[in-house]
């Protein structure tokens, strides 16, 4: 259950960040409202997840996988640059998250 809560937090964080881009500096109210709702749900899930997981582990996974997903969405959906340096950086983030998980969770 704790991993599903964390996955939900990641999904809603990625949704909210995508809506943040689509809100065009808060000039598109519908997207801004979707962003606010997405972050509210995201932090609700994250709050429940860190009750059951180490906060450092949960935050590393949440921020790392969310960052990687947003970089890919930026490249695919918004036609943002996706250089080999970005790919290497994302790979390092994923490796770092894996290393934190391999260190063991105490809860």
Secondary structure, DSSP 4 states (H G I P E B T S, - for coil): -HHHHHHHHHHHHHHHHHHHHHTTTTTSHHHHHHHHHHHHHHHHHHHHHHTTS-HHHHHHHHHHHHHHHHHHHHHHHS-----HHHHHHHHHHHHHHHHHHHT----
